[in-house]
Amino acid sequence: MNTLTAQIVLQTWERAQSEHPLRRSLSLLHAAWPEVDARQWGAMPIGARDGCLFTLYETLFGPELDTLVACPACSEPLQLTFSIADLRPVRVEEDTATTPPALQCDGYELGYRLPTSHDLLDVIDAREDTPEAAVARLLERCVLNARHGDQPTAVGDLPQSVIDRLQQEMALRDPGADPRVALVCEACSHVFERRFDIGAYLWDELDDWAGRTLAEVHTLASAYGWSEPQVLALSATRRQHYIGLMQG
């Protein structure tokens, strides 16, 4: 992993401002691991990619994540704290990371690979009108071949039972692609679950950090005449100490 100085993190945050959230995640990963080709991040299964995002979050902000969730039954806000260890996805085995064994179901045989960021971006860029169309486009990319008996079969001709089984197998092979957190409302005892999106959470934390850091730069540059690189070269602790001295 690259040494993530405040300057590097701010530059990455600035460049990623206008990007789609999915592309932001890939930009952050490439900044943290510049030795990895940018295209490799996009070709990585979603769970493996998110495992790296958890590692990046832990490096920048520590092992705990705080979030606020509203109960869907009574709207009571729930302040929650999770550890990275609780949410980090299970690692996909190397030999099945992108090319799992062929799926046998109802007389059909499917060769497939796990969805990647490139696949999701293709679906997003295509602007499909319905969720069903988006799923169909994703499967067109991820199903490498399909046969019914001895006859090749188009993905669009697969029965729903086979598609459902394929989606289940993908979820089993890459459990970190759709992490869910089980919750209980303390106010009304309602039990529910929420999907945890580490990419969105990391970006929100980074956005807050950038705002605070730029405010520190402004304060110290105004008081001491230092340049932005000079201020950012200071540790966060020293910046806060100088600001404390200014405030008396």
C-alpha positions as a printed Julia matrix, in Angstrom:
248×3 Matrix{Float64}:
   0.0     0.0     0.0
   1.16    3.51   -0.83
   2.03    5.91    1.99
  -1.16    7.97    2.07
  -0.06   11.46    2.99
  -2.68   14.16    3.52
  -1.57   15.71    0.21
  -2.14   12.48   -1.75
  -5.53   11.86   -0.14
  -6.69   15.42   -0.83
  -5.56   15.24   -4.45
  -7.42   11.97   -4.94
 -10.53   13.37   -3.24
 -10.42   16.44   -5.51
 -10.07   14.41   -8.72
 -12.87   12.04   -7.74
 -15.43   14.74   -6.92
 -17.25   14.56  -10.24
 -16.99   10.79  -10.72
 -19.73    8.21  -10.34
 -19.57    6.64   -6.83
 -18.38    3.33   -8.28
 -15.56    5.01  -10.17
 -14.66    6.94   -7.02
 -14.03    3.66   -5.22
 -11.71    2.51   -8.01
  -9.86    5.84   -7.92
  -9.32    5.54   -4.17
  -8.01    2.0    -4.53
  -5.59    2.99   -7.28
  -4.28    5.87   -5.15
  -3.7     3.5    -2.23
  -2.14    0.72   -4.36
  -0.56    2.48   -7.38
   1.51   -0.62   -8.13
  -1.72   -2.38   -9.18
  -2.83   -1.56  -12.72
  -6.02    0.53  -12.65
  -7.78   -1.95  -14.92
  -7.18   -4.76  -12.43
  -9.32   -3.03   -9.8
 -12.22   -2.87  -12.23
 -11.8    -6.55  -13.13
 -11.79   -7.73   -9.49
 -14.89   -9.5    -8.07
 -16.99   -7.1    -6.0
 -16.37   -8.8    -2.65
 -12.6    -8.83   -3.13
 -12.68   -5.17   -4.18
 -14.72   -4.25   -1.11
 -12.31   -6.16    1.12
  -9.6    -3.77   -0.09
 -11.88   -0.78    0.55
 -12.33   -1.98    4.14
  -8.54   -2.17    4.47
  -8.22    1.35    3.08
 -10.86    2.67    5.48
  -9.09    1.06    8.43
  -5.77    2.61    7.35
  -7.28    6.09    7.11
  -9.85    6.14    9.92
  -9.33    3.15   12.21
 -11.13   -0.15   12.88
 -14.59    1.14   13.8
 -17.46    2.54   11.74
 -20.23    4.72   13.18
 -23.51    5.12   11.36
 -27.04    6.4    11.93
 -29.99    4.3    10.73
 -33.71    5.1    10.97
 -35.98    2.23   11.99
 -38.37    1.52    9.08
 -41.2     0.72   11.52
 -41.12    3.65   13.95
 -38.53    6.01   12.41
 -36.48    5.99   15.62
 -32.83    6.89   14.83
 -30.35    4.17   15.78
 -26.75    5.18   16.45
 -24.64    2.13   15.65
 -20.97    1.23   15.85
 -19.48   -1.68   13.93
 -15.96   -3.01   13.74
 -14.23   -3.7    10.44
 -13.89   -7.32   11.51
 -17.69   -7.63   11.77
 -18.28   -6.4     8.22
 -15.22   -7.35    6.2
 -16.32   -9.8     3.5
 -15.15  -13.39    3.47
 -12.29  -13.75    1.03
 -13.05  -15.53   -2.23
 -10.74  -18.45   -2.93
  -8.13  -17.67   -5.57
  -9.1   -20.52   -7.91
 -12.76  -19.52   -8.02
 -12.36  -15.73   -7.85
 -13.4   -15.09  -11.45
 -14.11  -18.52  -13.0
 -16.14  -20.74  -10.66
 -17.01  -24.32  -11.67
 -19.75  -24.72  -14.26
 -23.27  -24.59  -12.85
 -25.57  -27.57  -13.47
 -29.28  -26.81  -13.1
 -32.47  -28.28  -14.63
 -30.57  -29.82  -17.54
 -28.62  -26.63  -18.25
 -24.88  -26.13  -17.89
 -23.52  -22.62  -17.45
 -19.96  -21.39  -17.45
 -19.8   -18.03  -15.72
 -17.61  -15.61  -13.81
 -18.35  -13.33  -10.87
 -19.54   -9.75  -11.51
 -16.91   -7.01  -11.41
 -16.92   -3.22  -11.25
 -16.47   -3.12  -15.02
 -19.7    -5.13  -15.38
 -21.62   -2.83  -13.05
 -20.3     0.27  -14.84
 -21.43   -1.17  -18.17
 -24.95   -1.62  -16.76
 -24.9     1.92  -15.32
 -23.64    3.45  -18.57
 -26.31    1.57  -20.55
 -29.06    3.28  -18.51
 -31.38    0.29  -18.62
 -35.05    1.19  -18.11
 -35.91   -1.53  -15.58
 -34.15   -3.61  -12.91
 -34.94   -6.71  -14.96
 -33.16   -5.25  -17.99
 -30.17   -4.33  -15.84
 -29.93   -7.88  -14.48
 -30.22   -9.3   -17.98
 -27.38   -7.09  -19.21
 -25.21   -8.08  -16.26
 -25.82  -11.78  -16.92
 -25.01  -11.33  -20.6
 -21.56  -10.17  -19.52
 -20.98  -12.75  -16.79
 -22.32  -15.94  -18.42
 -19.47  -17.22  -20.57
 -21.41  -20.07  -22.19
 -24.72  -21.87  -21.7
 -25.94  -25.24  -22.96
 -29.12  -27.24  -22.65
 -28.07  -30.8   -23.26
 -25.94  -30.65  -26.39
 -27.44  -27.4   -27.66
 -25.94  -23.92  -27.05
 -28.43  -21.6   -25.38
 -28.61  -17.81  -25.39
 -28.63  -16.15  -21.99
 -31.92  -14.48  -22.84
 -33.52  -17.91  -23.34
 -32.6   -19.28  -19.91
 -35.6   -20.08  -17.7
 -36.11  -18.0   -14.58
 -35.35  -20.98  -12.33
 -31.85  -21.24  -13.81
 -31.28  -17.48  -13.55
 -32.37  -17.55   -9.9
 -30.01  -20.44   -9.18
 -27.16  -18.64  -10.93
 -27.7   -15.52   -8.82
 -27.71  -17.66   -5.68
 -24.44  -19.31   -6.71
 -22.84  -15.93   -7.43
 -23.88  -14.72   -3.98
 -22.42  -17.85   -2.35
 -19.16  -17.56   -4.28
 -18.75  -13.85   -3.48
 -20.55  -13.23   -0.15
 -18.85   -9.86    0.31
 -20.55   -8.45   -2.8
 -23.77   -7.71   -0.91
 -23.06   -7.45    2.86
 -26.13   -7.22    5.08
 -26.35   -6.15    8.71
 -29.1    -7.51   10.97
 -30.53   -4.83   13.28
 -33.05   -4.59   16.11
 -34.75   -1.32   17.02
 -34.45   -0.65   20.76
 -37.58    1.51   20.71
 -40.06   -0.89   19.09
 -38.11   -4.18   18.84
 -38.56   -4.26   15.06
 -36.07   -6.61   13.38
 -34.72   -5.54   10.0
 -31.56   -5.52    7.92
 -29.6    -2.99    5.92
 -27.05   -3.36    3.16
 -23.68   -1.85    4.04
 -21.94   -0.05    1.18
 -18.3     0.42    2.19
 -17.58    2.47   -0.94
 -20.25    5.06   -0.11
 -19.37    5.06    3.59
 -15.65    5.53    2.9
 -16.35    8.41    0.53
 -18.62   10.17    3.05
 -15.95    9.9     5.73
 -13.29   11.1     3.31
 -15.47   14.03    2.24
 -15.92   15.09    5.89
 -12.19   14.69    6.53
 -11.32   16.8     3.48
 -13.62   19.6     4.63
 -12.04   19.63    8.1
  -8.51   19.46    6.71
  -9.04   22.32    4.27
 -10.46   24.4     7.11
  -7.28   23.71    9.1
  -5.17   24.74    6.11
  -7.12   27.98    5.8
  -6.77   28.75    9.51
  -3.04   28.05    9.73
  -2.18   29.63    6.38
  -4.02   32.8     7.4
  -2.3    32.94   10.78
   1.26   31.92    9.88
   1.52   32.55    6.17
   2.3    28.89    5.46
   1.52   27.32    2.09
  -0.9    24.41    1.75
   1.92   21.85    1.33
   3.62   23.2     4.44
   0.45   22.87    6.49
  -0.34   19.39    5.15
   3.21   18.25    5.92
   2.3    18.62    9.6
   0.59   15.73   11.33
  -3.09   16.15   12.23
  -2.08   16.3    15.89
   0.38   19.15   15.32
  -2.12   21.07   13.19
  -4.66   20.86   16.0
  -2.05   21.93   18.54
  -1.17   25.04   16.53
  -4.85   25.9    16.14
  -5.28   25.45   19.9
  -2.42   27.88   20.53
  -4.05   30.43   18.22
  -7.33   30.15   20.08
  -5.64   30.61   23.41
